[in-house]
Amino acid sequence: MKTIEQQIMSRVRRIYYMRTFLSPLALKLYASGVVVVLLMSLVSVPSVLANTPSDVWSGMQYLAHALLNTEFIVQALCLSVLVFAGMVVRDALRFVRTQQIITFV
């Protein structure tokens, strides 16, 4: 039989892990991972990179044309990857900013 202390500590651990794995940042990372896996299943990235010209400007033009001439689902997945990346960067900057305020105050 568990003592009351063990029961309480097991609930505290459960809440801690749920907050950690279901935090807004974690959910954004999970969603972006799913989107990247879906994108990788639809697009042959090694083939796209092999066909990309070595010149930077030409390479950017090639990638833009390749993106614009793909199916709608690929375009939507690419856009969602960019949106999730922006959200994660925003959260990271907020975290750094609040850490600096706490450290220097």
N, C-alpha and C positions, 0 to 999 in steps of 0.2 A: 504494500500500500504506500502511496505517495504521501509525504507530509504536506502540509499547507504551503510551506516554503518552496518545495519542489514544484507544486502546482502553479504557484504564482510566478516563479521564475520561468517555467515552461511557457506560460502565457506571455510573459514579457519578451522572451526570445521570439515567439511566434509573431508578435506585433512588430518587433524590430525588423525581422526578415521580410515581413509583408510590406512595411514602409520602405525598406531598401529596394526590394525587387519590383514594387509597384509605384515607385516615385515617378513624377512627371518626366524627369530626364530619362529614367530607365525605359519607360513606355515609349518615348520618342526613339530611343536607340533600338528597341525591339522592332518598332514599326519600320524604321529605316532599314534594318537588317532584312526584314521580310520583303521590302520593296527591292532591295539590291538583289536578293536571291531570285525574285521573279524576273527582274531585268536581265540577270545573267542567263536565265533559262530561255529568254527570247532573243538575246543578242549574242553573237559570237565576238566577244571583245578581242581575243587574240587576232582574229581576221581583220577587224576594224583597225587595230593598231598596226598590223602588218601592212595594210594598204595606205596608212597615213603618210603623207610626204614628210621628209625630214626638216624642211624649211618651216619655221614657226608659223609665219603668216599663212602659208599654203595649208599647213596642217590644221590650223584653226578654221580656215574656210572649208576644208574637206569635212571636218567634224560637224560644222554647222549645216552643211548641205546634207550630210548623212542623217543628221537628226531631223531636219525638216522633211526629208523624203522617206521617213519610216512610217510605220503604222501608228495610229492614234494612241494605242495602248502603250507603246514604247515611249512616245513623247510624254504621255501623262506620267509614266513611271519616272522618267528622267526629271520632270518638273517636281514630282513629289520628293525625289532624293535631294534636290536642291533646297526645297522648302524645309525638309527635316534637318538638313545640314545647317541651314541658317538658324533654325530654332535651337539646335545644340550649341552653336557658336554663341548665340545670344545668352543662353543659360550659363555657359562657361564664363563669359565676360561679366555677367551679373555676379556669379560666384566669386570671381577674382576681385571685383570691385568691393563686395561686402567684406571679403577677407581682409583687404587692405584697410578698410575703414575700421574694422574691429582691431586689427593689429596696431594701428597707429593712434588710436584714441586712448 
